[in-house]
Amino acid sequence: MNIQIYGKAKCFDTKKAERYFKERRIKYQFVDLVKYGMSEGEYRNIKNAVGGMDELIDEKSKAYEDCFIKYLASKEAIEEKLLENQSLFRTPIVRNGKKATVGYKPEVWKDWE
């Protein structure tokens, strides 16, 4: 298994995901989205794995309101804004090779073990 956890340092669900893998002694790599971000290629792979861009956007975040995402007309404009301001991602994003999940999903991660 090659686990990567994309998240925010202050996100409780991200901390729960880290704890899940630590308790099972599964090695993982943590990537702070706010500090380091996600590359365009990684974004595309994760978007395809989770079923689209809409799954990745956190509509409850403060950044969602600040960036006026719901008023943007095209998907391309929304994706551009999402890659510019990565605090818009719903976290944690847990990736295992070509598979990925968004949010705290221990039932899916158990199948990966």
C-alpha positions as CSV (number, residue, x, y, z in Angstrom):
1,M,0.0,0.0,0.0
2,N,1.2,3.5,-0.8
3,I,-1.1,5.8,1.2
4,Q,-1.1,9.6,0.8
5,I,-3.2,11.8,3.0
6,Y,-3.9,15.3,1.6
7,G,-5.4,17.4,4.3
8,K,-5.3,20.5,6.5
9,A,-3.3,20.6,9.8
10,K,-6.3,21.9,11.7
11,C,-8.9,19.5,10.2
12,F,-10.4,17.0,12.7
13,D,-11.3,14.5,10.0
14,T,-7.7,14.6,8.7
15,K,-6.4,13.9,12.2
16,K,-8.8,11.0,12.5
17,A,-7.6,9.6,9.2
18,E,-4.0,9.8,10.3
19,R,-4.9,8.1,13.6
20,Y,-6.7,5.3,11.6
21,F,-3.5,4.5,9.7
22,K,-1.2,4.9,12.7
23,E,-3.2,2.5,14.8
24,R,-2.9,-0.1,12.1
25,R,0.8,0.5,11.6
26,I,0.3,1.5,8.0
27,K,2.8,3.9,6.7
28,Y,1.5,7.0,5.0
29,Q,2.7,10.3,3.6
30,F,0.9,13.5,4.8
31,V,0.7,16.5,2.5
32,D,-0.6,19.7,3.9
33,L,-2.8,21.2,1.2
34,V,-2.6,24.8,2.5
35,K,1.2,24.7,2.8
36,Y,2.3,22.5,-0.2
37,G,-0.8,22.1,-2.3
38,M,-1.5,19.4,-4.9
39,S,-0.2,19.3,-8.5
40,E,-2.5,19.5,-11.5
41,G,-1.6,15.9,-12.4
42,E,-2.4,14.6,-8.9
43,Y,-5.7,16.6,-8.9
44,R,-6.8,15.0,-12.2
45,N,-6.0,11.5,-11.0
46,I,-7.9,12.0,-7.7
47,K,-10.8,13.7,-9.5
48,N,-11.1,10.6,-11.8
49,A,-10.9,8.2,-8.8
50,V,-13.6,9.9,-6.7
51,G,-16.0,10.6,-9.5
52,G,-15.7,14.2,-10.4
53,M,-14.7,17.7,-9.2
54,D,-18.0,18.2,-7.3
55,E,-16.9,15.5,-4.7
56,L,-13.7,17.5,-3.9
57,I,-15.2,20.9,-3.2
58,D,-16.0,21.8,0.4
59,E,-19.1,24.0,0.1
60,K,-19.1,24.6,3.9
61,S,-15.7,26.2,3.9
62,K,-15.1,29.9,4.4
63,A,-13.0,30.0,1.3
64,Y,-16.0,28.7,-0.7
65,E,-17.9,31.9,0.1
66,D,-14.8,34.2,-0.3
67,C,-14.1,32.9,-3.8
68,F,-17.7,33.0,-5.1
69,I,-17.4,29.5,-6.5
70,K,-21.1,29.0,-6.9
71,Y,-21.3,32.1,-9.2
72,L,-18.7,30.8,-11.7
73,A,-20.2,29.7,-15.0
74,S,-17.8,27.1,-16.4
75,K,-16.2,24.0,-14.9
76,E,-12.9,25.2,-16.2
77,A,-13.1,28.4,-14.1
78,I,-14.1,26.4,-11.0
79,E,-11.2,24.0,-11.5
80,E,-8.8,26.9,-12.0
81,K,-10.0,28.6,-8.8
82,L,-9.8,25.2,-6.9
83,L,-6.1,24.8,-7.9
84,E,-5.4,28.4,-7.0
85,N,-7.0,28.2,-3.6
86,Q,-6.5,24.6,-2.3
87,S,-8.2,25.3,1.0
88,L,-11.4,24.8,-1.0
89,F,-10.8,21.0,-1.0
90,R,-12.9,18.8,1.3
91,T,-10.5,16.9,3.5
92,P,-9.0,14.4,4.1
93,I,-8.3,13.1,0.6
94,V,-6.8,9.7,1.0
95,R,-5.1,8.2,-2.0
96,N,-3.9,4.6,-2.5
97,G,-2.4,4.3,-6.0
98,K,-5.2,4.8,-8.5
99,K,-7.9,4.7,-5.7
100,A,-8.9,7.7,-3.6
101,T,-11.5,8.8,-1.1
102,V,-12.7,12.2,0.1
103,G,-13.7,12.6,3.7
104,Y,-13.3,10.1,6.6
105,K,-14.1,6.7,5.1
106,P,-12.7,3.9,7.3
107,E,-15.1,1.3,5.7
108,V,-13.3,1.9,2.3
109,W,-9.8,2.0,3.7
110,K,-10.4,-1.4,5.4
111,D,-10.9,-3.0,2.0
112,W,-7.5,-1.6,0.9
113,E,-5.6,-3.4,3.7
